[in-house]
């Protein structure tokens, strides 16, 4: 039956097929300027993913499209499942492709999610497409994991869904995607569009845009710019954005809406649909601006990590204040690059120089904050920064810095700044110069939570060379202990291999911040493919700033913010 159906489609006259395609575009909202809502694996937060139940729930939410993952059983039946193995979402064990459909349909695909879904089965693609063929508003978005392309087209054709909806397909396997595309082209099926994945190579994306006037490009959040969206639209393509995991939040939705994209995929369907109906107003500049970060305030001009340096950096026009924090014995979070009093910049309480060989004995973790404030860390002339203003200064508490900077920007009518906070830690320093990473992060977050509301938390980044710190922050976000709007910054001083570091870290950070001489075009492309911003440090020469900006970095960290405007 399916092959006969496909044969009929093949001989539909071109004018009729063109009219049909236009009708489907209008049906799907692609010509109406509306953002299309896509439910990730169905309503996967309220019902088990990729099941009949999650499909029905998504329809009830009123989404425009339902994304679903397609695999093939041992005997060639196409079914819905994301993983290649059965363990995570069923009570079966082993690879799905090793079982016939009769065997697969005996497994429970609902109890893992909730007892109320006990007995939910692995559905066939034919069943779900048949349901959507009779659902006027909701269309399918198929993520093809593993299947025979001819069988896929056969099932789609036999379902009757092409009479109602335009289907989009995504496949991350290049060879399989090409095979599917070949079938679509051979049969001239205007109602099937291949969606490029978020990590597709540039050459593949350009080819898709050149070959089709209805190509859909899945753009990672961190690559999303007005220029990129306009470029895709100018070639007749559409832009697809995933707001999943940590990105499943209003900031992601807002950015997509502001930039005029075409599709947003999410798990949190209620918040997504609310934003699409009544989008929050937010300045586009806030979402897309180049990030000029003042290193330790503006270390080249004022004593590092002091209130004076932070305020002066604000006056220079930085978008982010970068700072380092340590902890005193009485649990005060203090700005300092070293967890001891650096002899190069600090005097003892009597105003005498601290011998370099003895500086580590001035361990801040063993000192009270009151004793730290008795030491002047601003009057010495820094040998590496001849332009630095000598001015008596103490190491301030993080709480005071944020409160005073927030008050200063409001009083003087300046834009709010962001704060990038580096947690200084190492295994060797645990319980010697600082608490363990989990306690350290908790202490810093507690201060931020005291002084900033949930909206202001979007302006906070945590950074560290210590991967344990970044993992602790990520874990806290997943457990709901820390705001999901916090950005995680991976610092790199010597490796340069982002893929290798991410593999070690265990998740993809928001920002990659390597030392500036590790930045090459290929490494920026690696970061773009992973959806990560690139903000190198510490860029102090004007020629290096220009070179990096031309290469397309997302920001720079510098001791001399004033030089950026030269």
ROVODO-20870 format. One record per residue (C-alpha): residue number from 1; chain; x negated, y negated, z. Coordinates in nm, 4 decimals, padded with zeros to 6 digits. Example, Ala and Ser with C-alpha at 12.3 -4.5 7.8 and 13.67 -1.06 7.14 Angstrom:
BEGIN
  seq  mol        px        py        pz
    1    A  -01.2300   00.4500   00.7800
    2    A  -01.3670   00.1060   00.7140
END
This chain:
BEGIN
  seq  mol        px        py        pz
    1    A   00.0000   00.0000   00.0000
    2    A  -00.2751  -00.2450   00.0995
    3    A  -00.4773  -00.2017  -00.2210
    4    A  -00.1663  -00.2543  -00.4347
    5    A  -00.0955  -00.5753  -00.2427
    6    A  -00.4463  -00.7020  -00.3069
    7    A  -00.4139  -00.6155  -00.6727
    8    A  -00.1039  -00.8332  -00.6980
    9    A  -00.2805  -01.1271  -00.5296
   10    A  -00.5657  -01.1004  -00.7778
   11    A  -00.3383  -01.1773  -01.0712
   12    A  -00.1478  -01.4712  -00.9227
   13    A  -00.1830  -01.7613  -01.1664
   14    A  -00.4203  -02.0420  -01.0723
   15    A  -00.1543  -02.3201  -01.0480
   16    A   00.0555  -02.1067  -00.8181
   17    A  -00.2448  -02.0184  -00.6033
   18    A  -00.3435  -02.3857  -00.5843
   19    A   00.0065  -02.4893  -00.4748
   20    A   00.0056  -02.2115  -00.2198
   21    A  -00.3316  -02.3242  -00.0809
   22    A  -00.2144  -02.6850  -00.0472
   23    A   00.0990  -02.5716   00.1328
   24    A  -00.1106  -02.3672   00.3742
   25    A  -00.3429  -02.6590   00.4420
   26    A  -00.0460  -02.8752   00.5283
   27    A   00.0953  -02.5955   00.7415
   28    A  -00.2248  -02.5660   00.9401
   29    A  -00.2610  -02.9396   00.9956
   30    A  -00.5844  -02.9640   00.7966
   31    A  -00.4551  -03.2582   00.5960
   32    A  -00.2669  -03.4222   00.8800
   33    A  -00.5718  -03.5456   01.0706
   34    A  -00.4756  -03.3466   01.3790
   35    A  -00.7300  -03.1419   01.5720
   36    A  -00.6429  -02.7721   01.5497
   37    A  -00.6407  -02.5882   01.8845
   38    A  -00.7990  -02.2406   01.8938
   39    A  -00.7504  -01.9930   02.1807
   40    A  -01.0733  -01.8015   02.2486
   41    A  -00.9917  -01.4276   02.2472
   42    A  -00.6301  -01.5216   02.3062
   43    A  -00.5217  -01.6677   02.6399
   44    A  -00.8219  -01.4990   02.7979
   45    A  -00.7995  -01.6770   03.1350
   46    A  -00.4479  -01.5550   03.2074
   47    A  -00.4469  -01.2130   03.0351
   48    A  -00.7125  -00.9593   02.9316
   49    A  -00.9016  -01.0821   02.6252
   50    A  -00.8362  -00.9445   02.2767
   51    A  -00.5148  -00.7679   02.3745
   52    A  -00.1517  -00.7933   02.2748
   53    A  -00.0846  -00.9594   02.6118
   54    A  -00.3412  -01.2361   02.5603
   55    A  -00.2095  -01.2910   02.2072
   56    A   00.1488  -01.3327   02.3271
   57    A   00.0390  -01.5680   02.6071
   58    A  -00.1561  -01.7821   02.3597
   59    A   00.1501  -01.8057   02.1362
   60    A   00.3535  -01.9132   02.4390
   61    A   00.0984  -02.1880   02.5139
   62    A   00.1648  -02.3199   02.1651
   63    A  -00.1884  -02.3075   02.0214
   64    A  -00.2463  -02.3435   01.6494
   65    A  -00.4852  -02.0507   01.6095
   66    A  -00.6005  -01.7452   01.8041
   67    A  -00.9625  -01.6333   01.7781
   68    A  -01.0087  -01.2570   01.8025
   69    A  -01.3014  -01.0167   01.7599
   70    A  -01.2779  -00.7313   01.5106
   71    A  -01.4561  -00.3955   01.5199
   72    A  -01.4023  -00.0605   01.3483
   73    A  -01.3364   00.2769   01.5070
   74    A  -01.5128   00.5968   01.4055
   75    A  -01.2259   00.6848   01.1727
   76    A  -01.2061   00.3402   01.0128
   77    A  -00.9269   00.1714   01.2103
   78    A  -00.9856  -00.2005   01.2726
   79    A  -00.9295  -00.2976   01.6354
   80    A  -00.9808  -00.5987   01.8622
   81    A  -01.2810  -00.5995   02.0976
   82    A  -01.5715  -00.8349   02.1546
   83    A  -01.8361  -00.5996   02.2943
   84    A  -01.9850  -00.3085   02.1038
   85    A  -01.9504  -00.0984   02.4205
   86    A  -01.6317  -00.0173   02.6111
   87    A  -01.7397  -00.0572   02.9725
   88    A  -01.6759  -00.4284   03.0379
   89    A  -01.3138  -00.4486   02.9229
   90    A  -01.1831  -00.0895   02.9406
   91    A  -01.2181   00.2205   03.1559
   92    A  -01.3979   00.3957   02.8683
   93    A  -01.7707   00.4517   02.8351
   94    A  -01.9946   00.4333   02.5305
   95    A  -01.9916   00.2583   02.1945
   96    A  -01.6517   00.1809   02.0427
   97    A  -01.7691   00.2995   01.7010
   98    A  -01.8258   00.6500   01.8390
   99    A  -01.4538   00.7008   01.9087
  100    A  -01.1560   00.7604   01.6818
  101    A  -00.8588   00.5311   01.7229
  102    A  -00.6561   00.8106   01.8813
  103    A  -00.9244   00.8303   02.1495
  104    A  -00.9530   00.4521   02.1876
  105    A  -00.5806   00.4066   02.2428
  106    A  -00.5972   00.6248   02.5547
  107    A  -00.8244   00.3765   02.7353
  108    A  -00.6911   00.1157   02.9771
  109    A  -00.7875  -00.2316   02.8511
  110    A  -00.6070  -00.4328   03.1192
  111    A  -00.6860  -00.3089   03.4714
  112    A  -01.0351  -00.4690   03.4701
  113    A  -00.8615  -00.8074   03.4499
  114    A  -00.5684  -00.7494   03.6854
  115    A  -00.3585  -00.4673   03.8190
  116    A  -00.0528  -00.6296   03.6618
  117    A  -00.2013  -00.5484   03.3197
  118    A  -00.2653  -00.1843   03.3952
  119    A  -00.2005   00.0261   03.0857
  120    A  -00.2727  -00.2513   02.8324
  121    A  -00.4250  -00.0877   02.5238
  122    A  -00.6875  -00.1793   02.2666
  123    A  -00.4731  -00.3220   01.9843
  124    A  -00.5225  -00.2670   01.6128
  125    A  -00.5853  -00.5676   01.3930
  126    A  -00.2823  -00.4645   01.1860
  127    A  -00.0563  -00.4916   01.4930
  128    A  -00.1747  -00.8413   01.5831
  129    A  -00.1643  -00.9722   01.2270
  130    A   00.1858  -00.8322   01.1888
  131    A   00.2925  -01.0228   01.4998
  132    A   00.1361  -01.3492   01.3785
  133    A   00.2875  -01.3027   01.0319
  134    A   00.6221  -01.3547   01.2050
  135    A   00.5014  -01.6449   01.4206
  136    A   00.5471  -01.9717   01.2261
  137    A   00.2968  -02.1897   01.4139
  138    A   00.0095  -01.9652   01.5199
  139    A  -00.2547  -01.8373   01.2764
  140    A  -00.5483  -01.5975   01.3248
  141    A  -00.9199  -01.6790   01.3416
  142    A  -01.1101  -01.3528   01.2973
  143    A  -01.4625  -01.3102   01.4366
  144    A  -01.5873  -01.0084   01.2444
  145    A  -01.8306  -00.8079   01.4535
  146    A  -01.8419  -00.4794   01.2630
  147    A  -01.6226  -00.3433   00.9839
  148    A  -01.5939  -00.2371   00.6212
  149    A  -01.5236  -00.5577   00.4191
  150    A  -01.2901  -00.3808   00.1750
  151    A  -01.0936  -00.2284   00.4615
  152    A  -01.0742  -00.5712   00.6288
  153    A  -00.9258  -00.7370   00.3199
  154    A  -00.6905  -00.4408   00.2770
  155    A  -00.5523  -00.4752   00.6317
  156    A  -00.5121  -00.8526   00.5960
  157    A  -00.3296  -00.8155   00.2661
  158    A  -00.1007  -00.5391   00.3893
  159    A   00.0012  -00.7417   00.6990
  160    A   00.1868  -01.0036   00.4946
  161    A   00.0198  -01.2817   00.6923
  162    A  -00.1207  -01.4525   00.3819
  163    A   00.2334  -01.5564   00.2974
  164    A   00.2503  -01.7662   00.6166
  165    A  -00.0976  -01.8692   00.7265
  166    A  -00.4445  -01.9606   00.6141
  167    A  -00.6896  -01.7202   00.7818
  168    A  -01.0395  -01.8192   00.8876
  169    A  -01.3129  -01.5595   00.9339
  170    A  -01.6440  -01.5849   01.1128
  171    A  -01.9288  -01.3360   01.0959
  172    A  -02.2741  -01.3895   01.2494
  173    A  -02.4259  -01.1011   01.0513
  174    A  -02.5526  -01.2575   00.7271
  175    A  -02.5299  -00.9398   00.5177
  176    A  -02.1791  -00.8542   00.6367
  177    A  -02.0633  -01.2135   00.5866
  178    A  -02.1913  -01.2102   00.2298
  179    A  -02.0097  -00.8822   00.1637
  180    A  -01.6846  -01.0265   00.2966
  181    A  -01.7339  -01.3453   00.0942
  182    A  -01.7889  -01.1344  -00.2184
  183    A  -01.4542  -00.9626  -00.1668
  184    A  -01.2805  -01.2969  -00.1136
  185    A  -01.4367  -01.4424  -00.4287
  186    A  -01.3617  -01.1355  -00.6409
  187    A  -00.9970  -01.1391  -00.5436
  188    A  -00.9757  -01.5201  -00.5537
  189    A  -00.8044  -01.5355  -00.2165
  190    A  -00.7499  -01.9034  -00.1432
  191    A  -00.6017  -01.8188   00.1937
  192    A  -00.9235  -01.6774   00.3413
  193    A  -01.2043  -01.9101   00.4459
  194    A  -01.5412  -01.8065   00.5889
  195    A  -01.6310  -02.0113   00.8957
  196    A  -02.0041  -02.0673   00.9456
  197    A  -02.1186  -01.9751   01.2969
  198    A  -02.2737  -02.2224   01.5447
  199    A  -02.6247  -02.0889   01.4829
  200    A  -02.6072  -02.0558   01.1055
  201    A  -02.9217  -02.1622   00.9209
  202    A  -02.9139  -02.4989   00.7486
  203    A  -02.9544  -02.3338   00.4086
  204    A  -02.6488  -02.1184   00.4749
  205    A  -02.4457  -02.4206   00.5841
  206    A  -02.5445  -02.6207   00.2767
  207    A  -02.4593  -02.3245   00.0538
  208    A  -02.1174  -02.2888   00.2158
  209    A  -02.0403  -02.6579   00.1651
  210    A  -02.1568  -02.6450  -00.1961
  211    A  -01.9625  -02.3290  -00.2777
  212    A  -01.6285  -02.4152  -00.1190
  213    A  -01.4167  -02.7250  -00.0767
  214    A  -01.2640  -02.5722   00.2362
  215    A  -01.5742  -02.4507   00.4202
  216    A  -01.5576  -02.4666   00.7997
  217    A  -01.8811  -02.5451   00.9824
  218    A  -01.9141  -02.4444   01.3482
  219    A  -02.1295  -02.7246   01.4978
  220    A  -02.2879  -02.6825   01.8447
  221    A  -02.1854  -02.9493   02.0976
  222    A  -02.5374  -03.0878   02.1250
  223    A  -02.5708  -03.1270   01.7468
  224    A  -02.2400  -03.3063   01.7136
  225    A  -02.2846  -03.6629   01.5905
  226    A  -02.0655  -03.8979   01.3912
  227    A  -02.3144  -03.8852   01.1078
  228    A  -02.3082  -03.5054   01.0920
  229    A  -01.9283  -03.4905   01.1060
  230    A  -01.8968  -03.7523   00.8317
  231    A  -02.1508  -03.5667   00.6153
  232    A  -01.9522  -03.2417   00.6393
  233    A  -01.6243  -03.4206   00.5692
  234    A  -01.7753  -03.6028   00.2694
  235    A  -01.8427  -03.2635   00.1101
  236    A  -01.4873  -03.1464   00.1710
  237    A  -01.5732  -02.9302   00.4717
  238    A  -01.4178  -02.9106   00.8165
  239    A  -01.5867  -02.9185   01.1590
  240    A  -01.5287  -02.6526   01.4253
  241    A  -01.6389  -02.7053   01.7884
  242    A  -01.6682  -02.4458   02.0659
  243    A  -01.5851  -02.5806   02.4130
  244    A  -01.6580  -02.2600   02.6031
  245    A  -01.8123  -02.1722   02.9401
  246    A  -01.9588  -02.4850   03.0994
  247    A  -01.8558  -02.6805   02.7921
  248    A  -01.4876  -02.5954   02.8454
  249    A  -01.4192  -02.9366   02.9963
  250    A  -01.2795  -03.2780   02.9131
  251    A  -01.6171  -03.4179   02.8036
  252    A  -01.6388  -03.1629   02.5224
  253    A  -01.2788  -03.2145   02.4125
  254    A  -01.3181  -03.5923   02.4200
  255    A  -01.6348  -03.5889   02.2148
  256    A  -01.4710  -03.3737   01.9482
  257    A  -01.1615  -03.5913   01.9354
  258    A  -01.3607  -03.9164   01.9246
  259    A  -01.5769  -03.7910   01.6386
  260    A  -01.2786  -03.6749   01.4337
  261    A  -01.3508  -03.3022   01.4133
  262    A  -01.0966  -03.0503   01.2847
  263    A  -01.0973  -02.7529   01.5274
  264    A  -01.1641  -02.7074   01.8994
  265    A  -01.1909  -02.3578   02.0480
  266    A  -01.1496  -02.3180   02.4251
  267    A  -01.0546  -02.0785   02.7041
  268    A  -00.8705  -02.3399   02.9145
  269    A  -00.5720  -02.3831   02.6909
  270    A  -00.3637  -02.6083   02.9166
  271    A  -00.6306  -02.8808   02.9544
  272    A  -00.7244  -02.8577   02.5852
  273    A  -00.3665  -02.9018   02.4657
  274    A  -00.3132  -03.1889   02.7110
  275    A  -00.6174  -03.3709   02.5728
  276    A  -00.5007  -03.3190   02.2171
  277    A  -00.1645  -03.4750   02.3020
  278    A  -00.2973  -03.7615   02.5155
  279    A  -00.6742  -03.7984   02.4685
  280    A  -00.8661  -03.9858   02.7389
  281    A  -01.0273  -04.3023   02.6112
  282    A  -01.4072  -04.3005   02.6328
  283    A  -01.6737  -04.5075   02.4639
  284    A  -01.8251  -04.3161   02.1752
  285    A  -02.1617  -04.4698   02.2629
  286    A  -02.1555  -04.2934   02.5985
  287    A  -02.1334  -03.9592   02.4214
  288    A  -02.3853  -04.0106   02.1448
  289    A  -02.6404  -04.2739   02.2561
  290    A  -03.0171  -04.2227   02.2399
  291    A  -03.1380  -04.1553   02.5950
  292    A  -03.4201  -04.3870   02.7029
  293    A  -03.5449  -04.2582   03.0384
  294    A  -03.7643  -04.4543   03.2758
  295    A  -04.0242  -04.2138   03.4179
  296    A  -04.0266  -04.2406   03.7985
  297    A  -03.8439  -04.5690   03.7360
  298    A  -04.1077  -04.7451   03.5264
  299    A  -04.4395  -04.6182   03.6611
  300    A  -04.6464  -04.8213   03.4176
  301    A  -04.5037  -05.1465   03.5561
  302    A  -04.4043  -05.0866   03.9212
  303    A  -04.5047  -04.8350   04.1910
  304    A  -04.3543  -04.4960   04.1029
  305    A  -04.0394  -04.3568   04.2605
  306    A  -03.9646  -04.6788   04.4474
  307    A  -03.6478  -04.8841   04.4564
  308    A  -03.8372  -05.1702   04.2910
  309    A  -03.9294  -04.9473   03.9956
  310    A  -03.5711  -04.8267   03.9555
  311    A  -03.4172  -05.1740   03.9567
  312    A  -03.6763  -05.3079   03.7142
  313    A  -03.6100  -05.0134   03.4794
  314    A  -03.2385  -05.0978   03.4859
  315    A  -03.3225  -05.4557   03.3884
  316    A  -03.5349  -05.3263   03.0994
  317    A  -03.2339  -05.1412   02.9573
  318    A  -03.2999  -04.7733   03.0295
  319    A  -03.0057  -04.5351   03.0031
  320    A  -03.1486  -04.2886   03.2592
  321    A  -03.3585  -04.3240   03.5735
  322    A  -03.5928  -04.0260   03.6047
  323    A  -03.7132  -03.9467   03.9567
  324    A  -03.8679  -03.6713   04.1702
  325    A  -03.7393  -03.5571   04.5086
  326    A  -03.8837  -03.3810   04.8118
  327    A  -03.7455  -03.3114   05.1601
  328    A  -03.8604  -03.4228   05.5049
  329    A  -03.8558  -03.2097   05.8184
  330    A  -03.5359  -03.3886   05.9282
  331    A  -03.3706  -03.2944   05.5960
  332    A  -03.3810  -03.6317   05.4259
  333    A  -03.4031  -03.6166   05.0458
  334    A  -03.6806  -03.8578   04.9502
  335    A  -03.8226  -03.9819   04.6204
  336    A  -04.1782  -03.8555   04.5755
  337    A  -04.3678  -03.6778   04.2990
  338    A  -04.5880  -03.4802   04.5376
  339    A  -04.4572  -03.3140   04.8547
  340    A  -04.7383  -03.4898   05.0372
  341    A  -04.8691  -03.8482   05.0533
  342    A  -05.0761  -03.8951   04.7385
  343    A  -05.4024  -04.0658   04.8353
  344    A  -05.4080  -04.2522   04.5030
  345    A  -05.0945  -04.4516   04.5846
  346    A  -05.0373  -04.4307   04.9627
  347    A  -05.1935  -04.5849   05.2738
  348    A  -05.1614  -04.4372   05.6209
  349    A  -04.9466  -04.6051   05.8914
  350    A  -05.2401  -04.8274   05.9902
  351    A  -05.2876  -04.9441   05.6325
  352    A  -05.6015  -04.7395   05.5773
  353    A  -05.6773  -04.5287   05.2684
  354    A  -05.6024  -04.1568   05.2960
  355    A  -05.9071  -03.9437   05.2060
  356    A  -05.8301  -03.7496   04.8854
  357    A  -05.9527  -03.4256   05.0430
  358    A  -05.7030  -03.4678   05.3284
  359    A  -05.3916  -03.5794   05.1368
  360    A  -05.2169  -03.2406   05.1509
  361    A  -05.2272  -03.2503   05.5291
  362    A  -04.9834  -03.5395   05.5007
  363    A  -04.7119  -03.2867   05.4229
  364    A  -04.3768  -03.4662   05.3840
  365    A  -04.1866  -03.1448   05.4620
  366    A  -04.3540  -03.1525   05.8053
  367    A  -04.2913  -03.5245   05.8610
  368    A  -03.9801  -03.7102   05.9738
  369    A  -03.8467  -03.9722   05.7368
  370    A  -03.9230  -04.2401   05.9951
  371    A  -04.2913  -04.1440   05.9872
  372    A  -04.2919  -04.1422   05.6055
  373    A  -04.1571  -04.4990   05.5938
  374    A  -04.4514  -04.6214   05.8009
  375    A  -04.6777  -04.5522   05.5047
  376    A  -04.7152  -04.8098   05.2243
  377    A  -04.7038  -04.6446   04.8801
  378    A  -04.7018  -04.9539   04.6609
  379    A  -04.9873  -05.1879   04.7477
  380    A  -05.2760  -04.9850   04.6040
  381    A  -05.3750  -05.0563   04.2453
  382    A  -05.3138  -04.7395   04.0444
  383    A  -05.6302  -04.6665   03.8417
  384    A  -05.4307  -04.5363   03.5409
  385    A  -05.1806  -04.8231   03.5244
  386    A  -05.3509  -05.1597   03.5119
  387    A  -05.0246  -05.3422   03.4322
  388    A  -04.8538  -05.2070   03.7416
  389    A  -04.7369  -05.4743   03.9853
  390    A  -04.8840  -05.4164   04.3310
  391    A  -04.6067  -05.4524   04.5855
  392    A  -04.5618  -05.3062   04.9324
  393    A  -04.3129  -05.0215   04.9063
  394    A  -04.1971  -04.7135   05.0944
  395    A  -04.0686  -04.3838   04.9621
  396    A  -03.6896  -04.4351   04.9557
  397    A  -03.4174  -04.1848   05.0250
  398    A  -03.2232  -04.0609   04.7234
  399    A  -02.8982  -04.1702   04.8897
  400    A  -03.0205  -04.5301   04.9219
  401    A  -03.1537  -04.5444   04.5670
  402    A  -02.8271  -04.4330   04.4084
  403    A  -02.6120  -04.6533   04.6312
  404    A  -02.8240  -04.9616   04.5650
  405    A  -02.8597  -04.9016   04.1905
  406    A  -02.4837  -04.8459   04.1568
  407    A  -02.4179  -05.1675   04.3473
  408    A  -02.6778  -05.3573   04.1422
  409    A  -02.5341  -05.2571   03.8043
  410    A  -02.1831  -05.3575   03.9102
  411    A  -02.2932  -05.6884   04.0611
  412    A  -02.4949  -05.7856   03.7540
  413    A  -02.2501  -05.6556   03.4929
  414    A  -02.4854  -05.3881   03.3590
  415    A  -02.3901  -05.0524   03.2124
  416    A  -02.3919  -04.7567   03.4507
  417    A  -02.7122  -04.5558   03.4303
  418    A  -02.7688  -04.1824   03.4483
  419    A  -02.9957  -04.0106   03.7000
  420    A  -03.2339  -03.7289   03.6091
  421    A  -03.3561  -03.5694   03.9301
  422    A  -03.6583  -03.3431   03.9263
  423    A  -03.6787  -03.0888   04.2047
  424    A  -04.0441  -03.0294   04.2860
  425    A  -04.0950  -02.6698   04.3930
  426    A  -04.3090  -02.3609   04.3414
  427    A  -04.3277  -02.0121   04.4868
  428    A  -04.6478  -02.1002   04.6684
  429    A  -04.4776  -02.4012   04.8235
  430    A  -04.1691  -02.2202   04.9585
  431    A  -04.1278  -02.2926   05.3327
  432    A  -04.4610  -02.4783   05.3267
  433    A  -04.3896  -02.7935   05.1258
  434    A  -04.0183  -02.7429   05.0640
  435    A  -03.7264  -02.5074   05.1349
  436    A  -03.6431  -02.2205   04.8972
  437    A  -03.4748  -02.3221   04.5681
  438    A  -03.1187  -02.2448   04.6797
  439    A  -03.1497  -02.4541   04.9971
  440    A  -03.3336  -02.7283   04.8096
  441    A  -03.0615  -02.7610   04.5459
  442    A  -02.7905  -02.7540   04.8149
  443    A  -02.9553  -03.0396   05.0044
  444    A  -02.9850  -03.2576   04.6950
  445    A  -02.6337  -03.1812   04.5732
  446    A  -02.4910  -03.2603   04.9183
  447    A  -02.6322  -03.6125   04.8908
  448    A  -02.4922  -03.6624   04.5407
  449    A  -02.1525  -03.5352   04.6504
  450    A  -02.1477  -03.7959   04.9280
  451    A  -02.2101  -04.0937   04.7036
  452    A  -02.0674  -04.0068   04.3582
  453    A  -01.7176  -03.9131   04.2447
  454    A  -01.6430  -03.6424   03.9896
  455    A  -01.6595  -03.8877   03.6992
  456    A  -02.0004  -04.0202   03.8061
  457    A  -02.1299  -03.6627   03.8356
  458    A  -02.1352  -03.6587   03.4545
  459    A  -02.4306  -03.8943   03.4827
  460    A  -02.6446  -03.6509   03.6825
  461    A  -02.9114  -03.4165   03.5456
  462    A  -03.1210  -03.1696   03.7441
  463    A  -03.4615  -03.0841   03.6029
  464    A  -03.7477  -02.8599   03.7085
  465    A  -04.0433  -02.6589   03.5862
  466    A  -03.9403  -02.3950   03.8407
  467    A  -03.6940  -02.1638   03.6625
  468    A  -03.5637  -02.0463   04.0012
  469    A  -03.4270  -02.3955   04.0613
  470    A  -03.2450  -02.4021   03.7268
  471    A  -03.0987  -02.0569   03.7897
  472    A  -02.9777  -02.1687   04.1342
  473    A  -02.7994  -02.4688   03.9798
  474    A  -02.6407  -02.2563   03.7095
  475    A  -02.5261  -01.9992   03.9659
  476    A  -02.3707  -02.2745   04.1775
  477    A  -02.1816  -02.4056   03.8761
  478    A  -02.0474  -02.0608   03.7887
  479    A  -01.9358  -02.0111   04.1496
  480    A  -01.7643  -02.3492   04.1587
  481    A  -02.0022  -02.4926   04.4192
  482    A  -02.1456  -02.7591   04.1888
  483    A  -01.9862  -02.9773   03.9233
  484    A  -01.9824  -02.8232   03.5761
  485    A  -02.0564  -03.1694   03.4385
  486    A  -02.4113  -03.1633   03.5767
  487    A  -02.6717  -03.1241   03.3040
  488    A  -02.9560  -02.8738   03.3452
  489    A  -03.2932  -02.9799   03.2064
  490    A  -03.5725  -02.7348   03.1289
  491    A  -03.9141  -02.8966   03.1745
  492    A  -04.2073  -02.7566   02.9783
  493    A  -04.5666  -02.8683   03.0090
  494    A  -04.7590  -02.6017   02.8238
  495    A  -04.5535  -02.3303   02.6506
  496    A  -04.3649  -02.4928   02.3649
  497    A  -04.1791  -02.1718   02.2762
  498    A  -03.8188  -02.2563   02.3641
  499    A  -03.6775  -01.9164   02.2630
  500    A  -03.9261  -01.7409   02.4892
  501    A  -03.8512  -01.9665   02.7868
  502    A  -03.4738  -01.9338   02.7416
  503    A  -03.5091  -01.5548   02.7362
  504    A  -03.6958  -01.5756   03.0667
  505    A  -03.4533  -01.8298   03.2136
  506    A  -03.1500  -01.6165   03.1306
  507    A  -02.9209  -01.8900   02.9956
  508    A  -02.9291  -02.1874   02.7605
  509    A  -02.9998  -02.5212   02.9356
  510    A  -02.8455  -02.8499   02.8287
  511    A  -03.1748  -03.0282   02.7659
  512    A  -03.5249  -02.9159   02.6717
  513    A  -03.7880  -03.1610   02.7964
  514    A  -04.1377  -03.0615   02.6771
  515    A  -04.4523  -03.2686   02.7025
  516    A  -04.4501  -03.4917   02.3947
  517    A  -04.7488  -03.3305   02.2187
  518    A  -04.5629  -02.9965   02.2079
  519    A  -04.2873  -03.1429   01.9912
  520    A  -04.2833  -03.0403   01.6243
  521    A  -04.0025  -03.0372   01.3676
  522    A  -03.9729  -02.6580   01.3877
  523    A  -03.9288  -02.6752   01.7644
  524    A  -03.6612  -02.9398   01.7315
  525    A  -03.4823  -02.7098   01.4850
  526    A  -03.5054  -02.4219   01.7367
  527    A  -03.3458  -02.6461   01.9989
  528    A  -03.0754  -02.7599   01.7560
  529    A  -02.9949  -02.3970   01.6716
  530    A  -02.9512  -02.3264   02.0429
  531    A  -02.7395  -02.6401   02.0907
  532    A  -02.9961  -02.8040   02.3206
  533    A  -03.0977  -03.1699   02.3394
  534    A  -03.4694  -03.2512   02.3049
  535    A  -03.6037  -03.5271   02.5327
  536    A  -03.9864  -03.5149   02.5517
  537    A  -04.2062  -03.6575   02.8268
  538    A  -04.4125  -03.8676   02.8956
  539    A  -04.4262  -04.0866   02.5840
  540    A  -04.6266  -04.4050   02.6459
  541    A  -04.7691  -04.5081   02.3078
  542    A  -04.5496  -04.7011   02.0650
  543    A  -04.6709  -04.4965   01.7667
  544    A  -04.5714  -04.1733   01.9465
  545    A  -04.2302  -04.3175   02.0290
  546    A  -04.1712  -04.4056   01.6624
  547    A  -04.2920  -04.0652   01.5421
  548    A  -04.0639  -03.8764   01.7799
  549    A  -03.7610  -04.0922   01.7017
  550    A  -03.8148  -04.0292   01.3311
  551    A  -03.8355  -03.6548   01.4014
  552    A  -03.4891  -03.6731   01.5554
  553    A  -03.5397  -03.6298   01.9303
  554    A  -03.2399  -03.7193   02.1488
  555    A  -03.4336  -03.9408   02.3868
  556    A  -03.7735  -03.9974   02.5425
  557    A  -03.9127  -04.0262   02.8951
  558    A  -04.1671  -04.3048   02.9346
  559    A  -04.3656  -04.4971   03.1967
  560    A  -04.3189  -04.8069   02.9796
  561    A  -03.9510  -04.8508   02.8810
  562    A  -04.0365  -05.2041   02.7615
  563    A  -04.2522  -05.0619   02.4808
  564    A  -03.9550  -04.8814   02.3275
  565    A  -03.8153  -05.2171   02.2176
  566    A  -04.1392  -05.3412   02.0596
END
